[in-house]
Amino acid sequence: MNTPSNSSHRRKAPSVLNGIHRRRFLSATVKAGGLMLMPQIVPATVLGSGGVAPSERITMGAIGIGNRGWYDLGVFLQEPDAHFVAVADVKQARREAVKRRIDEKNGDSNCAMYRDLRELLARRDIDAVLIATGPNWHCTAACLTANAGKDMYCEKPCTKNIEQSLILRDTMRRTGRVFQAGTQRRSLPNFAFAAHLALSGRLGKLHTVHAQPAGLQTKTSGWLPAEPEPDKDYIDWDTYLGPAAWRPFNQKLLDGFNFEKGGGLVGGGVLEWGSHCVDLAQWGAGMDHTSAVEYEPVNNRVQARYANGVRLVIRDDGWLPLGSCPVRYEGDKGWVETADGADIAASSDELLVGRGKKIGGYPADFHVRNFLDCVKTRGNTRANAEVACNSHITCHAANISLFLGRKVNYDPEKHEFIDDERANRLRSEALREPWSL
C-alpha cells in the first residue's frame, strides 16, 4: 500500500497514475465530460497475493531477522495484505534464509537481499518495514526508516537511553510515520481487561501498580578477546556494531552480547523485560503520556512514584503463579493481576465478569494486525512512539537509579533529573559515526 504525498509528513507515492495515487484512482469516481465514471470492480482473486488486490497490499521489507524476527516475520506472512519483497541483514546466512522463506510464500524468487539497510530503505516501492535487529540498532533503524518515508513495526527495547527515547518520539511526530513497538501484550485480551479495570475505576482510586523486571541489575558493554574478523559479505561486523562503541570481533559477541540486550551505559533487566511490564503498568495507571518522577532502589526492588501519587513497584518476587510478564493494579476497592498464562486473578469474582476469551502464550497476531490496519488508516497504533517513549524513559530512569544505588528525581516536562549532574550524564551516550541521530 502506497500513501499519497500531500505534506512534508508523507513521502512521495511510488505508484501513481498521472499523478493520482492508485488507491484513489480505483476507489474514487472521476468526473469526465459531465459524466460520473464508476471504477471497475475487479475480483481480488484475479489479482494474486492470496486474494488481496494490489492496491490493498502493504509492500514490506525485513531488517535484521534473528530469532525474534523470524517469529515476527511468520506472523506478518500470515496476513494476506502484507507483501514482503526484500530483506536487509548483516549476516549472509540470515539474508538467504529469510529470502527463501519470503520467496516460498510469494511463489517466486524475487525477494531482494541487502547487507546495508539503507539500500532497502532507498526503495520507493516499500511502504513499511519490520525491524527486528538487536536493541542496540532499534532506534537508529527506526529513525532512518521514518526519514525514508516508511512506517515500521519495531521490536523492543526500542531505545538505548532517555535521549534516544525522545529522539524516537520526535522523529515520528515530525515525519508522521506509523510506529508500533513490539510490546504485543497491549493487544492481548487478558492484559487489556486488567488495564480496563484499573482505568475504568472499578478498582476504586488506584494507588499502586506493579511490574516485573526479570532481574534488577545493570550491565555495561562487553569486550572479549579479538578473533579473526570474517569476510564482510559473510558477516559485516562493522555494520553489526552500528551505533555502539567499536570492539574487536568475537563469535560470542556476535550471537547476543550485552550492549544488544538492554544496551548502553546502564542496560539491564529493567529495560529488557520492563519494556513490556513497565509499559503495561503505565497503561493501566493512565500514565501513557508521562513517566514516573521518583525512583529509589529498596530491598531488591525499585520503588517509583508518578506525579499524581500513584506508586510503581518494580519487583521480581511475590507474584502469583500466573506466568511470565505479570502486572498488578491495586486500588482502594480491589486489585487485579494477570500474566502470560492469560488467567486473571482479582480481589473479587465480580471484577472478572466479562473478562472475555482466554488467549495464552502472548502471540503477536493482534498486534501485527493493529499495525497493518493503522498503516492503511494512518491511525495511532496501540504501542505508538509516544507510548514507547514514556514507558522506556521510566525503565531507563529506574536503571539509572539502580546503577547509582540511590534515589533520583526526574522531571518529565524538562526531561532531566533534578539537581543531579551525575544522573543527567547518564541520559545519553555517544554514538559511532555515521550513526549519530
C-alpha positions in Angstrom: 0.0 0.0 0.0 1.5 3.4 -1.0 0.4 6.5 0.7 -0.1 9.8 -1.2 2.4 12.7 -0.7 0.5 15.8 0.3 2.6 17.2 3.1 6.1 17.1 4.5 5.0 14.3 6.7 4.2 12.0 3.8 6.7 10.6 1.3 6.0 10.7 -2.4 3.9 7.8 -3.5 5.9 5.3 -5.6 3.0 4.2 -7.7 1.0 6.9 -9.4 -1.4 7.1 -12.4 -0.9 10.6 -14.0 -0.3 12.0 -10.5 -3.3 10.2 -9.0 -2.5 7.5 -6.5 -3.5 4.0 -7.4 -5.8 3.6 -4.4 -7.6 6.9 -5.1 -7.9 6.1 -8.8 -9.6 2.8 -8.1 -11.8 4.0 -5.2 -13.0 7.4 -6.3 -15.4 8.4 -9.0 -13.9 10.6 -11.7 -15.8 13.4 -13.4 -15.2 13.4 -17.2 -17.3 15.3 -19.7 -20.0 15.8 -17.2 -20.4 12.1 -16.6 -19.7 10.2 -13.4 -17.4 7.2 -14.2 -17.6 4.5 -11.7 -14.5 2.3 -11.1 -14.5 -1.3 -12.3 -14.7 -3.9 -9.5 -12.0 -6.5 -10.2 -12.2 -9.7 -8.1 -9.2 -9.7 -5.8 -8.6 -13.4 -6.6 -7.7 -12.4 -10.1 -5.0 -10.1 -8.8 -3.0 -12.6 -6.8 -1.3 -12.3 -3.4 -3.7 -14.5 -1.5 -6.9 -12.8 -2.8 -5.8 -9.2 -1.9 -5.9 -6.6 -4.6 -2.5 -5.0 -5.3 -3.9 -1.6 -4.3 -4.6 -3.1 -0.8 -1.2 -4.7 -0.3 1.3 -3.2 2.1 4.7 -3.7 0.4 7.3 -4.5 3.2 10.9 -5.2 3.9 12.5 -7.1 6.7 15.5 -5.7 8.6 17.7 -7.8 11.0 15.8 -11.0 11.2 17.1 -13.1 14.1 15.2 -15.4 16.5 12.5 -13.0 17.4 12.4 -11.5 14.0 11.8 -15.0 12.5 8.7 -15.3 14.6 7.5 -11.8 13.8 8.0 -12.4 10.1 5.9 -15.6 10.3 3.1 -13.6 11.9 3.3 -10.9 9.1 3.3 -13.6 6.4 0.0 -14.9 7.7 -1.6 -11.6 6.9 -2.9 -11.5 3.3 -2.2 -7.8 2.8 1.5 -7.9 4.0 3.7 -8.5 0.9 7.4 -8.8 1.6 9.8 -8.0 -1.2 13.2 -7.5 0.5 15.5 -8.4 3.4 18.4 -6.5 4.9 20.8 -8.3 7.3 24.5 -8.1 8.1 24.7 -11.9 8.1 24.7 -13.7 4.8 23.1 -16.9 6.2 20.2 -15.0 7.6 19.7 -13.0 4.5 19.5 -16.2 2.5 17.2 -17.9 5.0 14.7 -15.0 5.0 14.8 -14.8 1.2 13.9 -18.5 0.9 11.0 -18.1 3.3 9.6 -15.0 1.6 10.1 -16.5 -1.9 8.3 -19.6 -0.8 5.4 -17.5 0.5 5.2 -15.4 -2.7 5.7 -18.3 -5.1 8.6 -16.6 -6.9 12.3 -15.9 -6.4 12.1 -12.1 -6.4 12.9 -11.2 -2.8 15.9 -8.9 -2.9 18.8 -9.2 -0.4 20.8 -6.3 1.0 23.6 -6.2 3.5 23.1 -2.5 4.3 19.6 -1.5 5.5 20.0 1.9 3.8 19.8 0.2 0.4 16.5 -1.4 1.3 15.1 1.9 2.7 16.0 3.7 -0.6 13.5 1.6 -2.4 10.4 3.7 -3.2 8.1 0.8 -3.6 8.4 -0.3 0.0 5.7 1.1 2.4 6.7 -0.4 5.7 9.4 -2.5 7.4 9.8 -5.0 10.2 12.8 -4.0 12.4 14.0 -6.9 14.5 17.7 -6.2 14.9 19.3 -6.2 18.3 18.1 -3.4 20.6 21.4 -1.6 20.0 20.1 -0.8 16.5 16.4 -0.3 17.1 16.1 3.5 17.5 18.7 4.3 14.8 17.0 1.9 12.3 13.6 3.3 13.2 14.7 6.9 12.6 16.3 6.0 9.3 13.1 4.3 8.3 10.9 7.3 9.2 13.2 9.7 7.4 12.9 7.5 4.3 9.2 7.9 4.5 8.2 4.4 5.6 6.2 3.0 8.5 7.6 0.4 10.9 6.9 -2.4 13.4 10.0 -2.2 15.7 10.9 -4.8 18.3 11.8 -3.8 21.9 13.6 -2.4 23.8 13.2 0.4 21.3 15.9 2.8 22.7 19.3 2.7 24.4 18.7 5.7 26.7 16.5 8.6 27.6 17.7 10.9 24.9 17.1 8.2 22.2 13.5 7.8 23.6 12.9 11.5 23.0 14.5 11.4 19.5 12.4 8.4 18.5 9.2 10.2 19.6 10.1 13.5 18.0 11.1 11.8 14.7 7.7 10.1 14.4 6.0 13.3 15.2 7.9 15.2 12.6 7.6 12.6 9.8 4.1 11.4 10.6 5.0 7.8 10.2 3.2 4.9 11.8 5.2 3.2 14.5 4.4 0.1 16.5 6.6 -1.1 19.3 6.8 -4.8 19.6 5.1 -4.8 23.1 2.4 -7.1 21.8 0.8 -7.7 25.2 -1.0 -4.4 24.7 -3.1 -6.3 22.1 -4.0 -9.4 24.2 -7.4 -9.7 25.9 -6.3 -10.5 29.5 -3.9 -7.6 29.7 -6.5 -5.3 28.1 -9.2 -6.4 30.5 -7.0 -5.9 33.6 -5.9 -2.4 32.4 -9.6 -1.6 31.7 -10.5 -2.5 35.3 -7.9 0.0 36.6 -8.7 2.7 34.1 -12.4 2.5 34.5 -12.4 3.0 38.2 -13.7 -0.5 39.1 -10.8 -0.9 41.4 -11.6 2.4 43.1 -8.9 5.0 43.3 -5.7 3.5 42.0 -2.8 3.7 44.4 -0.1 1.1 43.3 0.9 -0.7 40.1 3.4 -3.5 40.0 5.8 -4.6 37.1 8.3 -7.4 36.9 11.8 -6.5 35.6 13.2 -10.1 35.3 16.4 -9.1 37.0 17.3 -6.0 38.9 20.8 -5.5 37.7 22.7 -3.1 35.4 25.2 -4.1 32.7 27.8 -2.3 30.7 29.0 -3.3 27.3 31.1 -6.4 26.9 34.6 -6.8 25.5 36.1 -10.2 24.7 39.4 -11.3 23.1 39.8 -10.5 19.4 39.2 -13.3 16.9 39.8 -13.2 13.1 37.1 -11.0 11.6 35.1 -12.7 8.9 34.7 -11.6 5.3 32.3 -8.6 5.1 29.9 -10.3 2.8 29.6 -13.2 5.2 29.2 -11.1 8.3 29.5 -7.3 8.3 30.9 -6.8 11.7 31.3 -3.0 11.5 27.7 -2.6 10.5 26.6 -5.1 13.1 28.2 -2.9 15.8 26.4 0.1 14.2 25.9 2.9 16.7 27.7 1.1 19.5 31.3 1.7 20.5 33.8 -0.4 18.5 35.2 -3.6 19.9 37.1 -6.5 18.2 35.1 -9.3 16.6 34.3 -12.3 18.8 31.8 -15.0 17.9 30.2 -14.9 21.4 29.5 -11.2 21.0 28.0 -11.8 17.6 25.3 -14.0 18.9 24.0 -11.8 21.6 26.2 -9.5 23.6 25.4 -7.2 26.5 25.1 -3.9 24.6 22.4 -5.5 22.4 20.5 -6.8 25.4 19.3 -3.7 27.1 22.2 -1.7 25.7 24.1 1.4 26.5 25.7 2.7 29.7 23.3 1.1 32.2 21.3 -1.6 30.5 19.8 -4.5 32.4 16.7 -6.4 33.2 14.5 -3.4 33.9 14.8 -2.3 30.3 14.9 -5.7 28.6 11.8 -7.1 30.3 10.5 -3.9 31.8 9.8 -2.5 28.3 6.9 -5.0 28.4 6.0 -5.0 32.1 6.5 -1.3 33.0 4.7 -0.5 29.8 1.7 -2.5 31.0 1.9 -0.8 34.4 1.9 2.7 32.9 -1.0 1.7 30.6 -3.3 0.7 33.5 -2.2 3.6 35.6 -3.2 6.0 32.8 0.4 7.2 32.5 1.0 6.7 28.8 1.6 10.4 28.5 4.3 10.7 31.0 6.9 8.8 33.2 7.5 8.4 36.9 9.1 11.3 38.8 10.8 9.5 41.7 12.9 6.3 41.8 14.7 4.5 44.6 16.2 1.0 44.9 15.0 -0.5 48.1 15.4 -4.2 49.2 15.9 -5.6 45.7 13.1 -3.5 44.3 12.7 -0.1 42.6 10.1 2.0 44.3 8.9 4.7 41.9 6.2 7.3 42.0 4.2 9.3 39.5 3.4 12.9 39.9 -0.2 12.1 40.9 1.0 10.0 43.8 0.4 6.5 42.2 3.3 4.2 43.1 5.1 1.9 40.7 6.8 -1.1 42.3 9.3 -2.9 40.0 10.0 -6.3 41.6 10.9 -9.9 40.8 9.4 -11.5 43.9 5.9 -12.1 45.4 4.0 -12.7 42.2 1.0 -15.1 41.8 1.8 -18.2 39.6 0.1 -16.8 36.5 3.0 -16.9 34.1 5.7 -14.6 32.8 5.5 -10.8 32.4 3.0 -10.3 35.3 1.4 -6.9 36.0 -0.8 -5.9 39.0 -3.1 -3.0 39.6 -4.3 -2.0 43.1 -7.0 0.4 44.1 -8.8 1.2 47.4 -11.7 -1.0 46.3 -9.8 -4.0 44.8 -6.9 -5.4 42.8 -6.3 -7.4 39.7 -3.2 -9.4 38.5 -2.6 -11.1 35.2 0.3 -12.5 33.2 1.2 -14.5 30.0 -0.7 -17.6 31.1 -3.8 -15.4 30.4 -5.5 -16.3 33.7 -6.7 -13.2 35.7 -6.8 -13.1 39.5 -8.8 -10.4 41.3 -9.9 -9.4 44.8 -13.5 -10.4 43.9 -15.2 -12.6 41.4 -17.4 -9.7 40.4 -14.4 -8.0 38.9 -13.9 -10.9 36.5 -17.4 -10.7 34.9 -17.0 -10.1 31.1 -13.3 -11.0 31.0 -13.6 -12.5 27.5 -11.8 -15.2 25.7 -8.6 -16.7 27.2 -5.6 -16.5 24.8 -2.3 -17.6 26.4 1.2 -17.6 25.0 1.5 -13.9 24.2 1.1 -14.2 20.4 1.8 -11.1 18.3 -1.0 -11.7 15.8 -3.4 -9.0 17.1 -0.6 -6.5 17.5 0.7 -7.0 13.9 -2.9 -6.7 12.6 -3.3 -3.4 14.5 -0.1 -2.1 12.9 -1.2 -3.1 9.4 -4.6 -1.5 9.9 -3.1 1.7 11.1 -0.7 1.8 8.1 -3.9 1.9 6.0 -5.9 4.4 8.1 -2.9 6.5 9.3 -4.3 6.0 12.8 -2.3 5.7 16.1 -1.2 2.2 17.0 -1.6 0.7 20.4 2.1 0.9 21.2 2.9 4.1 19.3 6.1 6.2 19.7 4.6 8.4 22.4 3.7 5.4 24.5 7.0 3.7 23.9 9.0 6.9 24.6 7.4 7.4 28.1 7.5 3.7 29.2 11.1 3.4 28.1 12.1 6.6 29.9 10.6 5.1 33.1 12.7 2.0 32.6 15.9 4.0 31.8 15.4 6.2 34.9 14.9 3.1 37.1 18.1 1.6 35.6 20.0 4.9 36.4 18.7 4.7 40.0 20.0 1.1 40.3 23.3 2.0 38.7 23.9 4.9 41.1 22.5 2.9 44.0 20.3 5.8 45.3 17.2 7.8 44.9 16.8 10.1 41.8 14.1 12.6 40.9 13.1 13.1 37.3 11.2 16.0 35.7 9.1 14.5 32.8 8.4 18.0 31.4 12.1 19.1 31.1 13.3 15.5 30.7 16.1 15.9 33.2 17.0 14.7 36.7 16.5 17.4 39.3 19.8 18.8 40.8 21.6 15.6 39.8 24.6 16.1 37.5 25.7 12.5 37.6 22.3 11.1 36.7 21.9 13.6 33.9 25.2 12.5 32.3 23.6 9.0 32.0 20.6 10.3 29.9 22.6 9.8 26.7 25.7 8.3 25.2 27.9 9.0 22.2 27.0 7.0 19.0 29.6 5.9 16.5 29.6 7.7 13.2 27.9 7.7 10.8 25.0 6.5 13.0 24.5 9.6 15.3 20.9 10.8 15.4 
